[in-house]
Amino acid sequence: MKRRRKRALLAAPLMAAVFAATAGVTSATEQTPVTGPPPGAAAWRADHALGRTLPDPATASPERVAAFFAGLDESERQGLVRRHALTVGNLDGAPLEVRYQANRVALKEERRVQLARARDAGLTPEDHREAGRKAERYAELLAPGRQILAFDPRGRGQVAEVYGDLAHATRTAVVVPGSDIDLAGYDGGGENRYGKPAGMATALLRRMSARAPHARVAVVAWVGYTTPVGLGPDAATGRLAKAGAPRLVRFLDGLAQTGVPAPAVLCHSYGSVVCGRAASRLDRSEAADMIVLGSPGMRTGSVAALHTRVPVWAARAAEDWIGRVPNVEVLGLGHGADPTSARFGARVVTANEADGHSGYLEPGTDSLDNFASIALRAYGSVECAPTSQECAHAH
């Protein structure tokens, strides 16, 4: 009880500092993180149609899942897709094309469910509107050419979308977003399009392709954890990051098990807190590099304290409001040292042309060029911040 009172007393000035730096940001609501196995896991476990036990989605490693699918023929795979689309579509280690197909089946089924809810006379008008919005969103994700690698309708919804040919790529990247991102708003146009994971991913893909026209490249927008909404305790603590980090580790392990080259992992804003929690459980086969941009901290004081074998890069724009958030961690509040500070020990790159907190992957910026170079492993083309000895040594 005493600890909670101290946290409450500390939260007020910390949140005041954050709000002072972020005019116009919405107030917070506490989120319940989506955790555990994919939807439909119980029915999957009970399925004995193949005459063998299916790997438990809650406990089987991506390596075990990959080995299981490698032992199936095409008709057996198709049967699992038909019977357990939501589970297969979210099963890390399953073949990419199988997951794409399963998620199309799952999206169609969830859309039918929401269209029925929109016409259900027993529901309220607000229920009808919400169901209509979800049905429309699912229809958008079913558009030809979209590659949905994960789809989970629980809570605010989670998704992973692939841009480029991931199955044949030689250079890859994964974008991990920050607050206020979910299934409904991870893509789309508008003024903030390059602050959303889909916009970040497409901008990075185009820049990688322009820099290395003969390389096969792909980028994944990963919205696979429950993000904070607005500013409040969720944004100032590591609770949601702690729940999200194992999901990120499992996702990256699943990519590695399907033969995808280790990606550069771009961690934006609160996403860098998730990456900080995940770092010690990743190796170079799962993540070639980790890039934190607009980071409030990684809940540690230095790269060495992350206990990771993955090189850590950092960038922060001069006008990014995150630079005015206190880099403290007291009684669980705050996220610790600034990753762009000299004492943290990251490889700091320039972001002189990035605009604010959401402009790091805006086309034409030096930060986008730097991230593309890192993702391509063209480290000699990276522009280091003048004070970053670690970055200079990486060349």
C-alpha positions in Angstrom: 0.0 0.0 0.0 2.8 2.4 0.9 4.5 1.7 -2.4 1.3 2.4 -4.4 0.9 5.7 -2.6 4.5 6.7 -3.5 3.8 5.7 -7.1 0.7 7.8 -7.2 2.5 10.8 -5.7 5.3 10.5 -8.3 3.0 9.9 -11.2 1.4 13.4 -10.9 4.6 15.4 -11.6 5.8 12.9 -14.2 2.5 13.0 -16.1 2.4 16.8 -15.8 5.8 17.0 -17.4 4.7 14.7 -20.2 1.5 16.6 -20.8 3.3 19.9 -20.8 5.4 18.6 -23.7 2.6 17.1 -25.7 -0.2 19.5 -26.2 -3.3 18.0 -27.7 -2.6 14.4 -26.8 -5.6 12.4 -25.5 -6.0 11.4 -21.9 -5.3 7.9 -21.0 -7.4 4.8 -20.3 -5.9 1.7 -18.7 -5.5 -1.2 -21.1 -5.9 -4.9 -20.5 -3.1 -6.6 -22.5 -3.9 -9.5 -24.8 -1.7 -12.4 -23.8 -1.6 -16.1 -24.1 -2.1 -18.4 -27.1 -3.9 -17.4 -30.3 -7.7 -17.4 -30.5 -9.2 -20.9 -30.9 -6.4 -22.7 -29.1 -8.8 -24.9 -27.1 -10.5 -26.2 -30.3 -7.1 -26.7 -31.9 -5.9 -28.8 -29.0 -9.1 -31.0 -29.2 -8.6 -31.7 -32.9 -7.4 -35.3 -33.6 -8.4 -35.4 -37.2 -4.8 -36.0 -38.3 -4.4 -38.9 -35.9 -1.8 -37.1 -33.9 -1.5 -34.4 -31.3 -1.2 -30.9 -32.6 1.5 -28.7 -31.1 0.0 -26.7 -28.2 -0.1 -23.0 -29.2 0.6 -22.0 -25.6 3.7 -24.0 -25.1 5.2 -25.3 -28.4 8.2 -23.3 -29.6 8.2 -21.8 -33.1 10.8 -24.4 -34.0 8.4 -27.2 -32.9 5.6 -25.5 -35.0 7.8 -25.3 -38.0 8.8 -28.9 -37.8 5.2 -30.0 -37.4 4.1 -28.1 -40.6 7.1 -29.5 -42.5 5.7 -32.9 -41.8 2.2 -32.3 -43.3 1.1 -32.7 -46.9 -0.8 -30.0 -48.6 -4.3 -31.5 -47.9 -3.5 -31.7 -44.2 -2.3 -28.1 -44.1 -5.5 -27.0 -46.0 -7.7 -28.9 -43.5 -6.1 -27.1 -40.6 -6.6 -23.7 -42.3 -10.3 -24.5 -42.8 -10.9 -25.7 -39.3 -8.6 -23.4 -37.3 -8.0 -20.2 -39.4 -7.5 -17.9 -36.4 -5.1 -20.2 -34.7 -3.0 -21.0 -37.8 -2.9 -17.4 -38.9 -1.3 -16.4 -35.6 0.9 -19.5 -35.1 4.6 -18.3 -35.1 6.7 -20.8 -37.0 3.9 -21.8 -39.4 4.8 -21.2 -43.1 4.3 -17.7 -44.4 1.9 -18.6 -47.2 -0.2 -20.8 -44.9 -0.5 -17.9 -42.5 -1.5 -15.5 -45.2 -4.2 -17.9 -46.4 -5.4 -18.6 -42.9 -5.8 -14.9 -42.1 -7.8 -14.3 -45.2 -10.2 -17.1 -44.1 -10.3 -15.7 -40.6 -11.0 -12.1 -41.8 -13.8 -13.3 -44.0 -15.4 -15.2 -41.1 -15.0 -12.4 -38.6 -16.5 -10.0 -41.2 -19.5 -12.3 -41.5 -19.9 -12.3 -37.8 -19.8 -8.5 -37.6 -22.2 -8.0 -40.5 -24.7 -10.2 -38.6 -24.2 -8.2 -35.4 -24.8 -5.0 -37.4 -28.3 -6.3 -38.2 -29.1 -8.0 -34.9 -32.3 -6.4 -33.5 -31.2 -7.4 -30.0 -28.2 -5.1 -30.0 -28.0 -1.3 -29.4 -27.4 1.3 -32.2 -23.9 1.8 -30.8 -23.3 -2.0 -31.1 -24.5 -1.8 -34.7 -22.2 1.0 -35.5 -19.2 -0.7 -33.9 -19.9 -3.9 -35.8 -20.2 -2.0 -39.0 -16.9 -0.3 -38.5 -15.2 -3.7 -37.8 -16.8 -5.3 -40.8 -15.5 -2.4 -43.0 -12.0 -2.6 -41.5 -11.9 -6.4 -42.2 -13.0 -5.8 -45.7 -10.1 -3.3 -46.2 -7.6 -5.9 -45.0 -9.1 -8.4 -47.5 -8.2 -6.2 -50.4 -6.2 -8.0 -53.1 -2.5 -8.0 -52.6 -2.5 -7.5 -48.9 -0.4 -9.9 -46.9 -1.7 -10.3 -43.4 0.7 -12.4 -41.3 -1.2 -12.1 -38.1 -4.8 -11.1 -37.2 -6.3 -11.2 -33.8 -9.7 -9.5 -33.2 -9.5 -9.6 -29.4 -9.4 -6.3 -27.5 -8.5 -3.4 -29.8 -7.2 -5.9 -32.3 -3.7 -6.9 -33.4 -2.2 -7.4 -36.8 1.0 -7.9 -38.7 1.2 -6.9 -42.4 4.0 -7.7 -44.8 5.2 -5.3 -47.5 7.4 -6.9 -50.1 8.1 -10.6 -50.7 9.1 -11.8 -47.3 9.5 -15.4 -48.4 12.3 -14.5 -50.8 13.8 -11.4 -49.2 17.5 -11.2 -48.4 17.2 -8.0 -46.3 14.3 -7.4 -43.9 13.0 -5.1 -41.2 10.2 -5.2 -38.6 8.5 -2.0 -37.3 7.4 -2.1 -33.6 5.0 0.9 -32.9 4.3 3.0 -29.9 1.2 4.3 -28.2 -2.3 4.6 -29.7 -1.7 2.0 -32.4 -4.1 -0.9 -33.0 -5.9 -2.8 -35.7 -8.2 0.1 -36.5 -5.5 2.7 -37.0 -2.2 1.2 -37.9 -2.4 2.3 -41.5 -4.1 4.9 -43.7 -3.1 8.2 -45.0 -3.4 11.7 -43.6 -0.9 14.1 -42.0 0.5 11.5 -39.7 0.8 8.6 -42.2 4.5 8.2 -41.6 4.0 8.0 -37.8 1.9 4.9 -38.3 3.6 1.5 -38.6 2.2 0.8 -42.1 3.5 4.2 -43.4 6.8 3.6 -41.7 7.1 0.2 -43.3 6.2 1.3 -46.8 8.5 4.3 -46.6 11.4 2.1 -45.4 10.7 -0.5 -48.1 10.8 2.1 -50.8 14.0 3.6 -49.6 15.7 0.2 -49.2 14.6 -0.7 -52.7 15.9 2.7 -54.1 19.2 2.3 -52.3 19.7 -1.4 -53.4 17.7 -1.9 -56.5 18.9 -5.5 -57.0 18.3 -6.6 -53.4 15.1 -8.5 -52.4 13.7 -6.6 -49.5 10.6 -6.8 -47.2 9.3 -5.0 -44.2 6.7 -6.1 -41.6 4.5 -3.7 -39.7 4.0 -5.6 -36.4 1.1 -4.5 -34.2 1.3 -7.6 -32.0 1.0 -6.2 -28.5 -1.5 -4.0 -26.6 -0.2 -0.4 -26.8 -0.9 2.4 -24.3 -3.8 4.7 -25.1 -3.1 8.4 -24.5 -0.8 9.5 -21.6 -1.0 8.0 -18.2 0.3 5.1 -16.1 0.3 2.7 -19.1 2.6 5.0 -21.0 4.8 5.8 -18.0 5.3 2.2 -16.8 6.6 -1.0 -18.3 3.4 -3.1 -17.6 2.3 -3.3 -21.3 5.8 -3.7 -22.5 6.4 -6.6 -20.1 3.3 -8.3 -21.7 4.3 -7.4 -25.2 8.0 -8.4 -25.2 7.5 -12.2 -25.2 5.1 -11.8 -28.1 7.8 -9.9 -30.0 10.4 -12.5 -29.2 8.2 -15.3 -30.3 7.2 -13.5 -33.5 10.9 -12.9 -34.5 11.8 -16.5 -33.6 8.9 -17.6 -35.8 10.3 -15.6 -38.8 13.7 -17.1 -38.2 12.2 -20.7 -38.2 10.6 -20.0 -41.6 13.9 -19.0 -43.2 13.4 -15.2 -43.1 16.8 -13.4 -42.7 17.2 -11.7 -39.4 15.6 -8.3 -39.6 16.5 -4.8 -38.4 13.9 -4.1 -35.7 12.8 -0.5 -35.6 11.3 0.4 -32.2 9.4 3.7 -32.1 8.5 5.5 -29.0 6.9 3.1 -26.4 7.8 0.3 -28.8 11.4 0.9 -27.7 10.3 0.0 -24.1 9.0 -3.3 -25.6 12.2 -3.9 -27.4 14.2 -3.1 -24.3 12.3 -5.9 -22.5 12.8 -8.3 -25.4 16.5 -7.5 -26.0 18.1 -10.1 -23.7 16.1 -12.9 -25.3 17.2 -12.1 -28.9 20.3 -13.1 -30.8 21.6 -12.2 -34.2 19.6 -15.0 -35.9 16.4 -13.3 -34.8 17.4 -9.6 -35.0 20.3 -8.3 -37.0 20.0 -4.8 -35.5 17.8 -2.9 -33.1 17.0 0.7 -33.8 15.2 2.9 -31.2 13.7 6.1 -32.5 11.9 8.7 -30.4 12.5 6.6 -27.4 11.5 7.5 -23.8 14.0 5.0 -22.6 14.5 1.2 -22.6 14.0 0.7 -18.8 17.8 0.4 -18.3 20.8 2.6 -17.9 22.9 1.4 -20.7 23.3 -1.0 -23.7 25.4 -3.2 -21.6 22.6 -3.6 -19.0 20.3 -4.9 -21.8 22.4 -8.0 -21.9 21.8 -8.4 -25.7 24.0 -9.6 -28.5 22.0 -7.4 -30.9 23.7 -4.1 -31.9 21.6 -1.1 -30.6 21.2 2.0 -32.6 19.3 5.2 -31.6 18.0 8.4 -33.1 16.1 11.4 -31.8 15.0 14.5 -33.6 15.8 17.9 -32.1 12.1 18.9 -32.0 10.8 15.6 -30.8 8.8 16.3 -27.6 10.0 13.0 -26.1 13.3 14.8 -25.4 11.4 16.8 -22.7 10.1 13.8 -20.9 12.2 13.1 -17.7 14.6 10.2 -18.3 14.0 8.7 -14.8 12.8 5.4 -13.4 11.5 5.6 -9.9 9.2 3.0 -8.3 8.4 1.7 -11.7 7.5 5.1 -13.3 9.5 6.4 -16.2 11.7 4.4 -18.6 15.3 5.3 -17.6 18.2 6.7 -19.4 18.0 8.5 -22.8 19.2 6.0 -25.4 20.8 8.8 -27.4 22.9 10.0 -24.5 26.6 9.2 -24.6 26.6 7.3 -21.4 23.9 4.9 -22.7 26.3 3.5 -25.3 24.1 3.0 -28.3 25.2 3.8 -31.9 23.5 7.2 -32.3 22.7 8.3 -35.9 21.6 11.6 -37.2 17.9 12.6 -37.4 18.5 16.3 -38.3 15.7 16.4 -40.9 13.1 14.4 -39.0 10.0 16.5 -38.0 8.8 16.0 -34.4 8.0 12.6 -32.8 6.4 11.0 -35.9 8.6 12.1 -38.8 11.6 9.8 -38.5 10.6 7.8 -41.6 9.3 10.7 -43.7 10.7 10.4 -47.2 13.7 12.6 -47.8 15.0 12.6 -44.2 18.4 11.6 -43.1 16.9 9.4 -40.4 15.1 7.3 -43.1 18.3 7.0 -45.1 20.2 5.8 -41.9 17.5 3.3 -41.1 17.5 1.9 -44.7 21.3 1.6 -44.6 21.2 -0.3 -41.3 18.4 -2.6 -42.6 20.5 -3.2 -45.7 23.5 -3.8 -43.5 25.3 -1.1 -45.5 26.8 0.2 -42.3 29.4 2.3 -44.0 26.6 4.6 -45.4 25.2 5.4 -42.0 25.6 9.0 -40.8 26.7 8.9 -37.2 25.9 11.7 -34.7 29.1 13.7 -34.1 29.4 12.6 -30.4 28.7 8.9 -31.0 32.0 7.0 -30.8 30.1 3.7 -30.8 28.5 4.5 -34.1 31.8 5.5 -35.6 33.5 2.3 -34.5 30.7 0.3 -36.1 31.9 1.4 -39.5 
